[in-house]
């Protein structure tokens, strides 16, 4: 025998590598892609704080008025 079984071992190893690479490729192809979290606007943050009860109605109205006053046209 020329190869004393090394050819069989090499082929066996290549098949294992093939299947592992295929599984990894399929996982990467179908895995969900994490999306960047959208940053909330200051008004959205204010609305969330009001909805969660962190601020009172008076604080909400005062801060909302300031935010709306400070917003420049075109933004």
C-alpha positions as CSV (number, residue, x, y, z in Angstrom):
1,X,0.0,0.0,0.0
2,X,1.3,3.4,-0.9
3,X,-0.5,5.6,1.6
4,X,-0.9,3.2,4.5
5,X,-4.4,4.6,5.2
6,X,-3.5,8.3,5.2
7,X,-5.5,8.9,2.1
8,X,-8.6,7.6,3.8
9,X,-7.9,9.7,6.9
10,X,-7.4,12.9,4.8
11,X,-10.6,12.3,2.9
12,X,-12.5,11.7,6.1
13,X,-11.2,14.9,7.6
14,X,-12.2,16.8,4.4
15,X,-15.7,15.6,4.7
16,X,-16.0,16.7,8.3
17,X,-14.6,20.1,7.3
18,X,-17.1,20.3,4.5
19,X,-20.1,19.6,6.7
20,X,-18.9,22.0,9.4
21,X,-18.4,24.7,6.8
22,X,-21.9,24.1,5.3
23,X,-23.6,24.3,8.7
24,X,-21.8,27.5,9.6
25,X,-22.6,29.0,6.2
26,X,-26.3,28.1,6.7
27,X,-26.4,29.5,10.2
28,X,-24.8,32.8,9.0
29,X,-27.2,33.0,6.1
30,X,-30.4,32.5,8.2
31,X,-29.4,34.0,11.5
32,X,-31.3,37.2,12.3
33,X,-29.2,40.3,11.8
34,X,-29.1,42.6,14.8
35,X,-30.3,46.0,13.8
36,X,-29.0,49.3,15.2
37,X,-31.4,50.7,17.8
38,X,-33.1,53.9,16.6
39,X,-32.4,56.8,18.9
40,X,-35.5,58.4,20.4
41,X,-36.1,62.1,19.9
42,X,-36.3,64.3,23.1
43,X,-40.0,64.5,22.7
44,X,-40.4,60.7,22.5
45,X,-38.3,60.4,25.7
46,X,-40.5,63.0,27.4
47,X,-43.6,61.2,26.3
48,X,-42.2,57.9,27.6
49,X,-41.3,59.4,31.0
50,X,-44.8,60.9,31.3
51,X,-46.4,57.6,30.3
52,X,-44.3,55.8,33.0
53,X,-45.4,58.3,35.6
54,X,-41.9,59.7,36.2
55,X,-43.1,63.3,35.7
56,X,-46.4,65.1,36.4
57,X,-48.7,66.6,33.9
58,X,-47.5,70.1,34.7
59,X,-43.8,69.0,34.2
60,X,-44.7,67.3,30.9
61,X,-46.6,70.3,29.5
62,X,-43.8,72.7,30.6
63,X,-41.0,70.6,29.1
64,X,-43.0,69.9,25.9
65,X,-43.5,73.6,25.4
66,X,-39.8,74.3,25.8
67,X,-38.9,71.5,23.4
68,X,-41.4,72.7,20.8
69,X,-40.1,76.3,21.2
70,X,-36.5,75.3,20.9
71,X,-37.0,73.2,17.7
72,X,-35.7,75.1,14.7
73,X,-37.6,74.9,11.4
74,X,-36.5,72.3,9.0
75,X,-35.6,69.6,11.6
